[in-house]
């Protein structure tokens, strides 16, 4: 009799280190999907590529003039979100985690974000009396969504690095001398190296901005280099829970819902003003929370 599947392996974080993530509200079908996919000859990376295809189809519908374009754009975008969640779950469950999968995932997210935001902005500009304003709003929303996602990733990866539970993501993905040597020795494939460089080009400026924000915030919070301070800064589960709405998954789900309600402009406004306002307020709260805990 085959051993039962240990679904705990799906998680990036071990028990005792987990926290509530708002994105779990739309992750709930994952376990059933992974149960169906586990015995099938389909890899996690193939799911990532299928998710990319779903994202491209979504952008194509958003930019079209079809009567049901918004509905199908939302359907395919949710398909991308769903597959984008279960690919990592399946990889961890099978022990197939890899740097290739890590960079394929970020590649897919970036490409789909640019194309989908571009598509909905183009669609709205066509029907607007002030297309210039719409293009500016769309551009600001795209940049804002990328920065909000990078904010979430920065602190989440910092936490998993502190826990020591997930080594495929680095807090800093800058190409190192060791990476180049790994390519020369054959330990790293050319495809992984290309995707890593693509990641640095597309996400590097965002990571640098968030790292600068974090450095300034630590100074404002009177942070000292010690294990106790690092734990309270990096492993604050209350903060990690509250930053959940800034994840790309929350952003995507909001677009799915507001597309079905035919409220694309409202979505862009929310990303620019509510999203950025929430990020800044959350960071100020983090600083004061740390200083208060230090005083006690």
Buried (B, 14 or more C-beta within 10 A) or exposed (E): EEEEBEBEEBBBBEEEBBBEBBBEEBBEEBBEBBEEBBEEEEBBBEBBBBBBBBBBBBBBBBBBEEEEBBBBBBBBBBBBBBBBBBBBBBBBBBEBBBBBBBBBBBBBBBBBBBBBBBBBBBBBBEEBEEBEEBBEBBBBBBBBBBBBBBBBBBBBBBBBBBBEEBEBBEBEBEBEEEBEEBBEEEEBBEEBBEBBBBBBEBBBEBBEBBBEBBEEBBEBBEBEEEEEBBEBBBBBEEBBEBBBBBBBBBBBBBBBEBBBEEBBBEBBBBBBEEBBEBBEEBBEEBBEBBEEEBEE
